[in-house]
Amino acid sequence: MKEFMDTILFNHSALQAVVVIFLIIVVGLLLGRLKVKGISLGVTFVFFCGIIAGHFGLGIDPAMLSFAQNFGLVIFVYALGLQVGPGFFNSFRKGGLELNALAVGVVLLGTLFALGLTLCTRGVPA
């Protein structure tokens, strides 16, 4: 049994990567449910479990790690879009267009200010 666990947890393979990632997620979600004085970390505890697992030498194949990072980012952006998307278009009806125009104006003003400072201070020693 020990040899099997060593193979599953420490020999780099696709299966090992999936097992390690899901173990970290499961442990993190379970510990995230614990409340101390009415406060729980929730899903955030998954990140702490990943940090602790890495500290104790539990790692995965770099190619699988890259895939997991990219896949996780895609799933995160998709879930965020599902949650925020409908409200985003509704906000345009309630002054959102003015607020977005103001934001674009601030970015443009900052860009022009930075370009102006660059032109004014060109050749001036630091």
N, C-alpha and C positions, 0 to 999 in steps of 0.2 A: 504494500500500500504506500509506503514511504517513497519507493522508487517511482511509482505512478504519480504521486503528488509533485515530486521534484521535476518530473518530465512535464507535467501540465503547467507548473508555475514558473520554471526557470529555463527550460530549453526553448529557445526562440523559434516559434512557428506561428502560422496563422491561428491555429487552435489555441495556442498559449496566449496570444494577444487578445482574442475574444474572451477567454476565460478570465484573464487578469482584469480587463476593462469592466466586464460585468460584475466581477467580485467587488471591485472598488465602488461601482455604482450601487450595488445592493447594500453593501455595508454602510456607505455614505447615506443612502436614503433611510435605512433603519436607524442609524445614529442621529440623523437629522430630525427624527420624530420625537426624540427625547427633549423634555422641557426642563429647564433649570430656572426656578423662580419665575415661571410663566413665559420664559423666552426659549425659543428653539431656533436653530440655524436653518432648518429645512433642507432644501436642495443644495445650499451652499456647503453643507458638510461633505458632499461628494468631492469637492475640490480639496478639502483638508485631508480626506482619506487618500486621494491621489498623491498629495505631497508626502504624507506619511509612508505610503507604499514605496515611493521613489527613494525616500530617505533610507529605508531598510533594504534597498537593493533590488526591489521587484521592478523589473523593466520589461519592455517588449521590443521586438524587432523594429529598427528605425523606419523601414519602409511601411510597416503596418501602423506605426505611430503617426507617420505623415498622413496616411489614409484616414486614420481615425480622427485626427485633428481637422482635416478638410471636411470629412463627412459630418462631424459634429458641428462645425461652423455652418454648413449648409442646412442642417436640421434646425439649428438655432435661428437662423435668419428666416427660414420658412415658418417656424412656429411664431416668431415675433410678427411676421407679416400677417398671419392669420388672426392674431390677437389685436393688432393695432390697425391693420388695413382698413376695415370698415369705418372706424372713427376718423381716419385721416381724411377721407373724402368728405365726410360730414362736417369737418372743421372748416372747410372752405366756405361753407354756407354761413358760418357764424363768425365772420371777421378774419378767417384764416388767410384770405388772399392779401389783406392789408398787412398782416403780421409777416407773411412770407416776403412781401415786397420790402418791408422794413429790414428783414434779415439780409436780403440780397443787397440792399443799400448799405448796410453796415459792413458787409464783406467787401463791396466795391470801394467804399470810403477807406477802409483799412488798407486795401491793396494800393490805392492811389497815394495814401500817406506814406506807406513803406517805399514805394517807388520814388516819391518826392524826396524822402530822406536819403535814399541811395544816391540820387543825383546831386543833392546838396552837399553830401559828405564825401563824394568821390575824390580821392587824392588827399584827403585829410588824414594825417597819421593818427593812429589810435593812442 
